[in-house]
Amino acid sequence: MRLNPIAQRSTCNRSSGSSCGSSVTPTEYRLLAELARQAGKVRLHAELLRAVWGPAYEHEVAYLRVYVGQLRQKLEPEPPRPRWFLTEPGVGYRLMEPGA
Protein backbone atom coordinates (compact mmCIF):
# COMPACT_ATOMS: atom_id res chain seq x y z
CA MET A 1 0.00 0.00 0.00
CA ARG A 2 1.32 3.44 -0.92
CA LEU A 3 0.52 6.07 1.70
CA ASN A 4 -0.05 9.60 0.55
CA PRO A 5 2.10 12.49 1.91
CA ILE A 6 -0.29 13.11 4.82
CA ALA A 7 0.04 9.53 5.98
CA GLN A 8 3.80 9.65 5.51
CA ARG A 9 3.99 12.69 7.82
CA SER A 10 2.42 10.62 10.58
CA THR A 11 4.90 7.76 10.22
CA CYS A 12 8.08 9.73 10.98
CA ASN A 13 8.35 8.62 14.58
CA ARG A 14 7.37 5.04 13.72
CA SER A 15 10.11 4.49 11.13
CA SER A 16 13.03 6.41 12.59
CA GLY A 17 12.23 6.70 16.26
CA SER A 18 12.49 10.48 15.96
CA SER A 19 9.70 12.99 16.23
CA CYS A 20 8.63 14.89 13.10
CA GLY A 21 5.98 17.01 14.76
CA SER A 22 2.59 15.44 15.29
CA SER A 23 2.43 11.92 16.61
CA VAL A 24 -0.67 9.83 16.01
CA THR A 25 -2.04 7.05 18.19
CA PRO A 26 -2.28 3.48 16.87
CA THR A 27 -6.03 3.88 16.30
CA GLU A 28 -5.56 7.20 14.51
CA TYR A 29 -2.91 5.57 12.36
CA ARG A 30 -5.24 2.67 11.42
CA LEU A 31 -7.93 5.17 10.42
CA LEU A 32 -5.45 7.26 8.45
CA ALA A 33 -4.09 4.20 6.66
CA GLU A 34 -7.62 3.04 5.82
CA LEU A 35 -8.51 6.46 4.37
CA ALA A 36 -5.19 6.59 2.47
CA ARG A 37 -5.87 3.19 0.93
CA GLN A 38 -8.44 4.87 -1.33
CA ALA A 39 -7.42 8.52 -1.16
CA GLY A 40 -9.77 10.85 -2.99
CA LYS A 41 -12.74 8.49 -2.70
CA VAL A 42 -15.57 8.72 -0.20
CA ARG A 43 -15.27 6.02 2.47
CA LEU A 44 -18.57 5.11 4.10
CA HIS A 45 -18.95 5.40 7.87
CA ALA A 46 -19.73 1.69 8.26
CA GLU A 47 -16.78 0.49 6.18
CA LEU A 48 -14.31 2.68 8.10
CA LEU A 49 -15.72 1.57 11.44
CA ARG A 50 -15.52 -2.12 10.46
CA ALA A 51 -11.96 -1.76 9.17
CA VAL A 52 -10.61 0.16 12.17
CA TRP A 53 -12.68 -1.05 15.15
CA GLY A 54 -14.35 -4.24 13.89
CA PRO A 55 -17.85 -5.27 12.80
CA ALA A 56 -19.43 -4.74 16.23
CA TYR A 57 -18.74 -0.98 15.88
CA GLU A 58 -20.15 -0.27 12.42
CA HIS A 59 -22.91 1.98 13.81
CA GLU A 60 -20.69 4.01 16.17
CA VAL A 61 -20.35 7.09 13.94
CA ALA A 62 -19.37 9.23 16.94
CA TYR A 63 -16.05 7.32 17.09
CA LEU A 64 -15.24 8.54 13.58
CA ARG A 65 -16.15 12.14 14.39
CA VAL A 66 -13.79 12.12 17.36
CA TYR A 67 -10.87 10.43 15.60
CA VAL A 68 -11.15 12.41 12.36
CA GLY A 69 -11.23 15.55 14.49
CA GLN A 70 -8.06 14.44 16.26
CA LEU A 71 -6.33 13.74 12.93
CA ARG A 72 -7.36 17.18 11.67
CA GLN A 73 -5.91 18.82 14.79
CA LYS A 74 -2.63 16.95 14.39
CA LEU A 75 -2.13 16.93 10.62
CA GLU A 76 -4.17 19.67 8.92
CA PRO A 77 -2.40 23.02 8.37
CA GLU A 78 -5.63 24.82 9.38
CA PRO A 79 -7.85 22.38 11.32
CA PRO A 80 -10.95 24.64 11.32
CA ARG A 81 -10.75 24.69 7.49
CA PRO A 82 -9.90 21.10 6.58
CA ARG A 83 -8.45 20.52 3.12
CA TRP A 84 -7.34 16.91 3.51
CA PHE A 85 -9.84 15.21 5.85
CA LEU A 86 -13.19 16.06 4.28
CA THR A 87 -16.59 15.19 5.69
CA GLU A 88 -19.26 13.94 3.33
CA PRO A 89 -22.34 14.66 5.51
CA GLY A 90 -24.44 11.60 6.24
CA VAL A 91 -22.14 9.39 4.16
CA GLY A 92 -18.54 9.25 5.36
CA TYR A 93 -15.10 10.80 4.94
CA ARG A 94 -12.68 11.46 2.13
CA LEU A 95 -8.90 11.90 2.38
CA MET A 96 -7.68 14.30 -0.29
CA GLU A 97 -4.14 14.39 -1.61
CA PRO A 98 -2.29 17.60 -0.71
CA GLY A 99 -2.43 19.97 -3.65
CA ALA A 100 -5.52 18.29 -5.11
C-alpha positions in Angstrom: 0.0 0.0 0.0 1.3 3.4 -0.9 0.5 6.1 1.7 -0.1 9.6 0.5 2.1 12.5 1.9 -0.3 13.1 4.8 0.0 9.5 6.0 3.8 9.7 5.5 4.0 12.7 7.8 2.4 10.6 10.6 4.9 7.8 10.2 8.1 9.7 11.0 8.4 8.6 14.6 7.4 5.0 13.7 10.1 4.5 11.1 13.0 6.4 12.6 12.2 6.7 16.3 12.5 10.5 16.0 9.7 13.0 16.2 8.6 14.9 13.1 6.0 17.0 14.8 2.6 15.4 15.3 2.4 11.9 16.6 -0.7 9.8 16.0 -2.0 7.1 18.2 -2.3 3.5 16.9 -6.0 3.9 16.3 -5.6 7.2 14.5 -2.9 5.6 12.4 -5.2 2.7 11.4 -7.9 5.2 10.4 -5.5 7.3 8.5 -4.1 4.2 6.7 -7.6 3.0 5.8 -8.5 6.5 4.4 -5.2 6.6 2.5 -5.9 3.2 0.9 -8.4 4.9 -1.3 -7.4 8.5 -1.2 -9.8 10.9 -3.0 -12.7 8.5 -2.7 -15.6 8.7 -0.2 -15.3 6.0 2.5 -18.6 5.1 4.1 -19.0 5.4 7.9 -19.7 1.7 8.3 -16.8 0.5 6.2 -14.3 2.7 8.1 -15.7 1.6 11.4 -15.5 -2.1 10.5 -12.0 -1.8 9.2 -10.6 0.2 12.2 -12.7 -1.1 15.1 -14.3 -4.2 13.9 -17.9 -5.3 12.8 -19.4 -4.7 16.2 -18.7 -1.0 15.9 -20.2 -0.3 12.4 -22.9 2.0 13.8 -20.7 4.0 16.2 -20.3 7.1 13.9 -19.4 9.2 16.9 -16.1 7.3 17.1 -15.2 8.5 13.6 -16.1 12.1 14.4 -13.8 12.1 17.4 -10.9 10.4 15.6 -11.2 12.4 12.4 -11.2 15.6 14.5 -8.1 14.4 16.3 -6.3 13.7 12.9 -7.4 17.2 11.7 -5.9 18.8 14.8 -2.6 17.0 14.4 -2.1 16.9 10.6 -4.2 19.7 8.9 -2.4 23.0 8.4 -5.6 24.8 9.4 -7.9 22.4 11.3 -10.9 24.6 11.3 -10.8 24.7 7.5 -9.9 21.1 6.6 -8.4 20.5 3.1 -7.3 16.9 3.5 -9.8 15.2 5.9 -13.2 16.1 4.3 -16.6 15.2 5.7 -19.3 13.9 3.3 -22.3 14.7 5.5 -24.4 11.6 6.2 -22.1 9.4 4.2 -18.5 9.2 5.4 -15.1 10.8 4.9 -12.7 11.5 2.1 -8.9 11.9 2.4 -7.7 14.3 -0.3 -4.1 14.4 -1.6 -2.3 17.6 -0.7 -2.4 20.0 -3.7 -5.5 18.3 -5.1 
